Amino acid sequence: MPAPLSRRNFLQLSSMAVGATALASCGFGGGGGSSDAVQFWNGFQDSETQGYFTTNFIDAYNASHQPKIDLIVKPIDSVSQLMKTAVAAGHGPDIIEEDGPAQALAYYNAGDLLPLDDYISKYNWDSKLIPWSLETGKIKGKVYSVPSSYETMALFYSPETFQENNWSVPTNRGEFESICEEAAGKGITPLAVGAADWHATSEWFVTIFLNAYSGPQAVYEALQGETKWTDPVFVDAITLLNDYFQKGWFGGGVQNYFTNKRARLDTMLASGKAAMDLSGSWVVAEYQPYFGKNGNGRSWDWATIPQFSSHAPAGVFDLSVGQTFSINKQSRQADGAAAYLNWWLSDTQAQGKALAEVGQEPFPVHLKASDFPTGGDKRVERMYEELGSAKTIGYTTWTFLPPKSDTYVYTDFDKVITGTLTPQAYLEGLQPIFDSELKQGLVPPLPTPNQA
């Protein structure tokens, strides 16, 4: 996969994908290349990331392995749809890359994926990968996909701003509210957030509050259909989130929230005009021009999301699976595809280097300090080390909710903060949509929240 775009930009490009009008018929891949090689399709946002990926993850493998990997580069804004169309026609690449477990489930439901269990046993992937990772691809007792990248939600801040205001990193609701109240009183925007660049931003905060207030266990039970989304523990979480919006803490007010652009928000956070940012690990790539030697010389750091109620444990890492890999059921090079994936995920130092040099998110493997090159960003390294050893994981809506439920989460939450829907009515609207998709078998596979 290429060095990742921010989630916002990647999904904007993915949403622009259009169906292919024709497919090449050269070889199994349906997109050119040698029929004897393992076909792998991908798209890149620029020539630099394409070059890095090709040198380090294609050429390096092909130099000493057979069958070789044939990288077929497709336009980044249409590679996903082109792949779906080709696979449905019985062609496509040997390795299928999806945007997450829900998309992998769709391929499974269409009968397009090969079970990976024999390869997991052969290559000991259950020991190489973080325990939750194989659970995200397990369907009816067999594993059909493995995550090729992962992300989490966090609280971001500038240590200089905190020092200037004598604030400590908040670990619970009381400490968080105290900073927000004091910041607002000083004319500082408590949270540098906004939805002008990415409409679905609201689901980041719904994710955070469902896990940090209601707790991952409650979310897990609701995703399994054992608990209703209308349960008071979820209504209270959305009510608290809405209260914070009404206080003007999110982006300086509801109207500002809808017009706030990322560049302005990052400038505010870097200059001390905003206290904190609630976002995903992908945001660190966006901070580069505003902090450190490229910006104003100030720094940023991150912390886990505060514990907003006794329903949730401390130190929850909300899990987002950015992309997954599967093997095409029609592949004539399934063994070669699995051998390549094993080579890739087994080299932890290559993954640590790619994360440090081009921001390429790693497989969910056990990364340690020695896997990262000298001079890398210790904050990013610490994030992946701690995420990899997390005792409790939470559930991001875009990874673990089925498609229609996820769309409802962010489109109709905007109606909550504008006063059109109450938190209770919002969750009452979600329940029948989710029930229907659960009945259809569209809820992605779920790892358990407790990883200890």
C-alpha positions as CSV (number, residue, x, y, z in Angstrom):
1,M,0.0,0.0,0.0
2,P,1.2,3.5,-0.5
3,A,2.1,6.0,2.2
4,P,-1.3,6.8,3.6
5,L,-3.2,9.9,2.9
6,S,-5.1,11.3,5.8
7,R,-8.3,9.4,6.4
8,R,-10.2,12.5,5.3
9,N,-8.4,12.8,1.9
10,F,-8.2,9.1,1.2
11,L,-12.0,8.7,1.7
12,Q,-12.7,11.7,-0.4
13,L,-10.8,10.2,-3.2
14,S,-12.4,6.8,-2.7
15,S,-15.9,8.3,-2.8
16,M,-15.1,9.7,-6.2
17,A,-14.4,6.2,-7.7
18,V,-16.4,5.3,-10.7
19,G,-17.1,2.0,-12.4
20,A,-14.8,0.7,-15.1
21,T,-16.3,0.7,-18.6
22,A,-13.8,-1.9,-19.9
23,L,-11.3,-4.4,-18.5
24,A,-8.1,-5.5,-20.0
25,S,-7.9,-9.3,-20.6
26,C,-4.2,-9.8,-20.3
27,G,-3.5,-12.5,-17.7
28,F,-5.5,-13.3,-14.6
29,G,-5.0,-9.8,-13.3
30,G,-7.3,-8.3,-15.8
31,G,-5.0,-5.2,-15.9
32,G,-1.9,-6.1,-17.7
33,G,1.3,-7.7,-16.5
34,S,2.6,-11.3,-16.5
35,S,0.2,-14.1,-15.8
36,D,3.0,-16.0,-14.1
37,A,3.5,-13.3,-11.5
38,V,1.4,-12.4,-8.4
39,Q,-0.8,-9.6,-9.5
40,F,-1.1,-6.7,-7.0
41,W,-3.0,-3.5,-7.9
42,N,-2.5,-0.2,-6.1
43,G,-2.8,3.5,-6.5
44,F,-0.4,6.2,-5.2
45,Q,-1.0,9.9,-4.4
46,D,2.4,10.9,-5.9
47,S,5.5,9.6,-7.6
48,E,7.6,9.8,-4.5
49,T,5.5,7.3,-2.5
50,Q,5.1,5.1,-5.5
51,G,8.9,5.0,-5.9
52,Y,9.5,4.3,-2.2
53,F,6.9,1.5,-2.2
54,T,8.2,0.0,-5.5
55,T,11.9,0.0,-4.3
56,N,11.3,-1.3,-0.8
57,F,8.3,-3.6,-1.1
58,I,8.3,-4.8,-4.7
59,D,11.8,-4.8,-6.1
60,A,13.3,-5.9,-2.8
61,Y,11.1,-9.0,-2.8
62,N,11.5,-9.8,-6.5
63,A,15.3,-9.7,-6.3
64,S,15.3,-13.1,-4.5
65,H,11.8,-14.7,-4.7
66,Q,9.6,-16.5,-7.1
67,P,6.9,-16.0,-8.3
68,K,7.6,-12.3,-8.6
69,I,5.1,-9.6,-7.7
70,D,3.7,-7.6,-10.6
71,L,2.6,-4.2,-9.3
72,I,-0.2,-2.8,-11.5
73,V,-0.6,0.9,-10.8
74,K,-4.2,2.2,-11.1
75,P,-5.5,5.8,-10.6
76,I,-5.9,6.3,-6.8
77,D,-9.4,7.7,-7.2
78,S,-10.7,4.6,-9.0
79,V,-8.5,1.7,-8.0
80,S,-11.1,0.4,-5.4
81,Q,-14.0,0.3,-7.9
82,L,-11.9,-1.1,-10.7
83,M,-10.8,-3.9,-8.4
84,K,-14.4,-4.7,-7.4
85,T,-15.5,-4.7,-11.0
86,A,-12.7,-7.0,-12.1
87,V,-13.0,-9.4,-9.3
88,A,-16.8,-9.7,-9.9
89,A,-16.0,-10.6,-13.5
90,G,-13.7,-13.4,-12.4
91,H,-10.5,-11.5,-13.0
92,G,-8.7,-8.9,-10.9
93,P,-5.5,-9.1,-8.8
94,D,-4.4,-12.1,-6.8
95,I,-4.1,-9.9,-3.7
96,I,-7.3,-7.9,-2.9
97,E,-6.8,-4.8,-0.9
98,E,-10.0,-3.4,0.8
99,D,-10.6,-0.2,2.7
100,G,-11.5,-2.2,5.9
101,P,-13.3,-5.2,7.4
102,A,-16.7,-4.1,6.1
103,Q,-15.4,-4.1,2.5
104,A,-13.7,-7.4,3.0
105,L,-17.0,-8.8,4.3
106,A,-18.7,-7.7,1.0
107,Y,-16.1,-9.6,-1.0
108,Y,-16.7,-12.6,1.2
109,N,-20.5,-12.4,0.8
110,A,-19.9,-12.4,-3.0
111,G,-17.9,-15.6,-2.7
112,D,-14.6,-14.0,-3.9
113,L,-12.2,-14.7,-1.0
114,L,-9.9,-17.6,-0.2
115,P,-9.7,-18.7,3.5
116,L,-6.3,-17.9,4.9
117,D,-6.2,-20.4,7.8
118,D,-3.7,-22.7,6.2
119,Y,-1.3,-19.8,5.6
120,I,-1.8,-18.5,9.1
121,S,-0.7,-21.9,10.4
122,K,2.1,-22.3,7.9
123,Y,3.7,-18.9,8.6
124,N,2.7,-18.5,12.2
125,W,0.8,-15.3,11.6
126,D,-1.1,-15.8,14.9
127,S,2.2,-15.1,16.7
128,K,3.5,-12.4,14.3
129,L,0.3,-10.3,14.4
130,I,-1.3,-8.5,17.3
131,P,-4.1,-10.9,18.7
132,W,-7.1,-8.7,17.7
133,S,-6.0,-8.5,14.0
134,L,-7.0,-12.0,12.9
135,E,-10.3,-11.6,14.7
136,T,-11.2,-8.7,12.4
137,G,-11.1,-11.0,9.4
138,K,-12.7,-14.1,10.9
139,I,-16.1,-15.1,9.4
140,K,-17.9,-18.2,10.4
141,G,-14.8,-19.7,12.0
142,K,-12.3,-18.9,9.2
143,V,-10.1,-15.9,8.5
144,Y,-10.5,-14.2,5.1
145,S,-8.6,-11.0,5.6
146,V,-5.7,-9.5,7.6
147,P,-5.3,-5.8,8.3
148,S,-2.5,-4.1,6.4
149,S,-2.6,-0.9,8.5
150,Y,-4.3,0.3,11.6
151,E,-5.0,3.6,13.4
152,T,-6.4,5.0,16.6
153,M,-8.1,8.0,18.1
154,A,-6.2,10.3,20.5
155,L,-6.0,13.7,22.2
156,F,-3.4,16.0,20.6
157,Y,-2.0,19.2,22.2
158,S,1.0,21.5,22.3
159,P,3.1,21.0,25.4
160,E,4.1,24.7,25.2
161,T,0.5,25.8,25.4
162,F,-0.1,23.5,28.3
163,Q,2.9,24.9,30.1
164,E,1.9,28.5,29.5
165,N,-1.5,27.8,31.0
166,N,-0.4,25.5,33.8
167,W,-2.5,22.6,32.4
168,S,-1.8,18.9,32.8
169,V,-2.8,16.3,30.3
170,P,-6.4,15.3,31.2
171,T,-7.1,11.7,32.1
172,N,-10.7,11.9,33.1
173,R,-13.9,13.9,32.5
174,G,-13.3,16.4,35.3
175,E,-9.8,17.3,34.2
176,F,-11.0,17.6,30.6
177,E,-13.9,19.8,31.4
178,S,-11.7,22.0,33.6
179,I,-9.3,22.7,30.7
180,C,-12.1,23.4,28.3
181,E,-13.8,25.8,30.7
182,E,-10.6,27.7,31.5
183,A,-9.6,27.8,27.9
184,A,-13.0,29.2,26.8
185,G,-12.8,31.8,29.6
186,K,-9.4,33.0,28.2
187,G,-10.7,33.2,24.6
188,I,-8.9,30.0,23.6
189,T,-10.9,27.5,21.6
190,P,-11.0,24.3,23.7
191,L,-10.9,21.9,20.7
192,A,-9.5,22.5,17.3
193,V,-12.0,20.6,15.3
194,G,-14.2,21.2,12.2
195,A,-16.1,19.5,9.4
196,A,-15.5,21.8,6.4
197,D,-12.9,19.6,4.8
198,W,-14.5,16.2,5.7
199,H,-18.2,15.9,6.2
200,A,-17.9,12.6,8.2
201,T,-15.8,14.2,10.9
202,S,-18.6,13.9,13.4
203,E,-18.3,10.2,13.6
204,W,-14.8,10.6,15.1
205,F,-16.4,12.2,18.1
206,V,-19.3,9.7,18.3
207,T,-16.7,7.0,18.3
208,I,-14.7,8.6,21.0
209,F,-17.7,9.2,23.3
210,L,-19.3,5.8,22.8
211,N,-16.0,4.1,23.8
212,A,-14.8,6.6,26.5
213,Y,-18.2,7.1,28.1
214,S,-20.3,4.0,27.4
215,G,-17.3,1.7,27.3
216,P,-16.0,-0.8,24.7
217,Q,-17.8,-3.7,26.3
218,A,-21.2,-2.0,25.9
219,V,-20.3,-1.1,22.3
220,Y,-19.2,-4.7,21.6
221,E,-22.5,-6.0,22.9
222,A,-24.5,-3.5,20.8
223,L,-22.5,-4.5,17.7
224,Q,-23.5,-8.1,18.4
225,G,-27.1,-7.2,18.8
226,E,-27.1,-8.1,22.5
227,T,-27.7,-4.5,23.6
228,K,-29.8,-1.8,21.9
229,W,-28.2,1.5,20.8
230,T,-31.1,3.2,22.6
231,D,-29.8,1.9,26.0
232,P,-29.3,4.8,28.5
233,V,-25.5,4.3,28.5
234,F,-25.4,5.3,24.8
235,V,-28.0,8.1,25.1
236,D,-26.0,9.6,28.0
237,A,-22.8,9.5,25.9
238,I,-24.4,11.3,23.0
239,T,-26.1,13.8,25.3
240,L,-22.7,14.6,26.9
241,L,-21.1,15.1,23.5
242,N,-23.9,17.3,22.4
243,D,-23.7,19.4,25.6
244,Y,-20.0,20.0,24.8
245,F,-20.9,21.2,21.3
246,Q,-23.6,23.5,22.7
247,K,-21.0,25.0,25.1
248,G,-19.0,26.0,22.1
249,W,-16.1,23.7,23.0
250,F,-15.9,21.9,19.7
251,G,-14.5,24.3,17.2
252,G,-15.7,27.4,18.9
253,G,-19.4,26.7,18.4
254,V,-21.7,24.7,16.1
255,Q,-21.7,27.2,13.2
256,N,-17.9,27.5,13.3
257,Y,-17.6,23.7,13.5
258,F,-19.2,23.3,10.1
259,T,-17.0,26.0,8.5
260,N,-13.7,25.3,10.2
261,K,-11.0,24.1,7.8
262,R,-8.0,21.9,8.8
263,A,-5.3,24.4,7.9
264,R,-6.9,27.1,10.2
265,L,-7.4,24.6,13.0
266,D,-3.8,23.4,12.9
267,T,-2.6,27.0,12.9
268,M,-4.7,27.6,16.0
269,L,-3.4,24.5,17.8
270,A,0.2,25.4,17.0
271,S,-0.1,29.0,18.1
272,G,-1.9,28.4,21.4
273,K,-5.2,29.8,20.2
274,A,-6.7,26.3,20.6
275,A,-6.1,24.0,23.5
276,M,-6.5,20.5,22.2
277,D,-7.5,18.4,19.2
278,L,-9.5,15.2,19.2
279,S,-8.5,13.2,16.1
280,G,-7.0,10.1,14.6
281,S,-3.4,9.1,14.4
282,W,-3.4,10.1,10.7
283,V,-3.5,13.8,11.8
284,V,0.2,13.8,12.6
285,A,1.0,14.0,8.9
286,E,-1.0,17.2,8.7
287,Y,0.8,18.8,11.6
288,Q,4.2,18.9,9.8
289,P,3.9,22.4,8.3
290,Y,2.7,24.0,11.5
291,F,5.0,22.6,14.2
292,G,8.8,22.3,14.7
293,K,11.4,23.5,12.2
294,N,8.8,23.7,9.4
295,G,6.4,25.8,11.5
296,N,6.7,28.1,14.5
297,G,9.2,26.0,16.4
298,R,6.6,24.8,18.9
299,S,5.8,21.1,19.4
300,W,2.9,18.7,19.5
301,D,2.3,15.6,21.5
302,W,-0.5,13.1,22.1
303,A,-2.3,11.2,24.9
304,T,-4.9,8.6,25.2
305,I,-8.6,9.8,25.2
306,P,-9.7,10.7,28.8
307,Q,-12.0,8.4,30.7
308,F,-15.4,10.2,30.5
309,S,-17.3,7.9,32.9
310,S,-17.0,4.9,35.2
311,H,-18.6,2.7,32.5
312,A,-15.3,2.9,30.6
313,P,-11.8,1.8,31.7
314,A,-8.9,4.2,31.4
315,G,-6.5,3.9,28.5
316,V,-8.8,2.7,25.8
317,F,-7.4,2.7,22.2
318,D,-10.1,3.0,19.7
319,L,-9.2,0.7,16.8
320,S,-9.5,1.7,13.2
321,V,-8.4,-0.7,10.4
322,G,-7.4,1.4,7.4
323,Q,-6.9,-1.4,4.8
324,T,-7.0,-5.1,4.7
325,F,-5.5,-7.8,2.4
326,S,-7.2,-10.9,1.2
327,I,-6.4,-13.5,-1.5
328,N,-8.7,-13.8,-4.6
329,K,-10.5,-17.1,-4.6
330,Q,-9.9,-17.4,-8.3
331,S,-6.1,-16.8,-8.0
332,R,-3.8,-19.2,-9.7
333,Q,-0.9,-17.8,-7.5
334,A,-2.5,-18.1,-4.1
335,D,0.6,-19.6,-2.5
336,G,2.8,-16.9,-4.0
337,A,0.5,-14.2,-2.8
338,A,0.6,-15.6,0.8
339,A,4.4,-15.9,0.6
340,Y,4.6,-12.3,-0.3
341,L,2.3,-11.1,2.4
342,N,4.3,-13.2,4.9
343,W,7.6,-11.6,3.8
344,W,6.1,-8.2,4.1
345,L,4.5,-8.5,7.5
346,S,7.5,-10.4,8.9
347,D,10.0,-7.6,8.4
348,T,9.2,-5.3,11.3
349,Q,12.2,-3.1,10.7
350,A,11.2,-2.4,7.1
351,Q,7.8,-1.4,8.5
352,G,9.3,0.8,11.2
353,K,11.5,2.4,8.6
354,A,8.6,3.0,6.2
355,L,6.5,4.6,9.0
356,A,9.4,6.9,9.9
357,E,10.4,7.9,6.4
358,V,7.1,8.2,4.5
359,G,4.4,7.7,7.0
360,Q,3.4,4.3,5.7
361,E,1.2,2.7,8.4
362,P,2.5,-0.8,9.4
363,F,0.7,-4.1,9.6
364,P,-0.6,-4.8,13.1
365,V,2.6,-6.5,14.2
366,H,4.6,-6.3,17.5
367,L,6.8,-3.2,17.0
368,K,9.5,-2.3,19.4
369,A,12.0,0.6,19.7
370,S,14.7,-1.3,17.8
371,D,12.4,-1.6,14.8
372,F,12.5,2.1,14.2
373,P,15.5,3.9,12.6
374,T,17.6,6.4,14.5
375,G,16.2,9.9,14.2
376,G,12.5,8.9,13.8
377,D,9.6,10.7,15.5
378,K,9.4,9.2,19.0
379,R,5.9,10.4,19.4
380,V,4.7,8.3,16.5
381,E,6.8,5.4,17.5
382,R,5.3,5.5,21.0
383,M,1.8,5.6,19.6
384,Y,2.3,2.4,17.6
385,E,4.1,0.7,20.4
386,E,1.3,1.5,22.9
387,L,-1.4,0.7,20.4
388,G,0.2,-2.7,19.8
389,S,0.2,-3.6,23.5
390,A,-3.2,-2.0,24.3
391,K,-5.1,-3.9,27.1
392,T,-8.4,-2.6,25.9
393,I,-9.5,-1.6,22.4
394,G,-12.5,0.4,21.4
395,Y,-14.5,0.3,18.1
396,T,-14.5,3.0,15.5
397,T,-17.8,3.4,13.7
398,W,-16.3,3.4,10.2
399,T,-14.5,0.1,10.8
400,F,-17.1,-1.9,12.8
401,L,-20.5,-0.6,11.8
402,P,-22.1,-1.8,8.6
403,P,-22.3,0.7,5.7
404,K,-25.8,2.2,6.1
405,S,-25.5,2.4,9.9
406,D,-22.2,4.2,9.6
407,T,-23.6,6.7,7.1
408,Y,-26.5,7.4,9.5
409,V,-24.1,8.0,12.4
410,Y,-22.4,11.0,10.9
411,T,-25.2,12.4,8.7
412,D,-27.8,12.5,11.5
413,F,-25.5,13.4,14.3
414,D,-25.2,16.8,12.6
415,K,-28.9,17.1,13.2
416,V,-28.4,16.5,16.9
417,I,-25.9,19.4,17.3
418,T,-28.2,21.7,15.2
419,G,-31.2,20.9,17.4
420,T,-33.2,18.9,14.9
421,L,-32.9,15.6,16.7
422,T,-32.5,14.8,20.4
423,P,-29.9,12.3,21.4
424,Q,-32.6,9.8,22.2
425,A,-34.3,10.2,18.8
426,Y,-30.9,10.0,17.0
427,L,-30.3,6.6,18.5
428,E,-33.8,5.5,17.9
429,G,-33.2,6.2,14.3
430,L,-30.0,4.2,14.2
431,Q,-31.5,1.1,15.8
432,P,-33.8,-0.2,12.9
433,I,-31.1,0.5,10.3
434,F,-28.6,-1.5,12.3
435,D,-31.1,-4.3,13.1
436,S,-31.7,-4.7,9.3
437,E,-28.0,-4.9,8.5
438,L,-27.3,-7.2,11.4
439,K,-30.0,-9.6,10.1
440,Q,-28.4,-9.5,6.6
441,G,-25.0,-10.5,8.1
442,L,-23.3,-7.1,7.2
443,V,-21.8,-6.4,10.6
444,P,-18.0,-6.8,10.2
445,P,-16.1,-9.4,12.4
446,L,-15.4,-8.2,15.9
447,P,-12.4,-8.7,18.1
448,T,-13.1,-8.7,21.9
449,P,-12.4,-5.4,23.7
450,N,-10.2,-7.0,26.4
451,Q,-6.8,-7.9,25.0
452,A,-5.0,-8.6,28.3
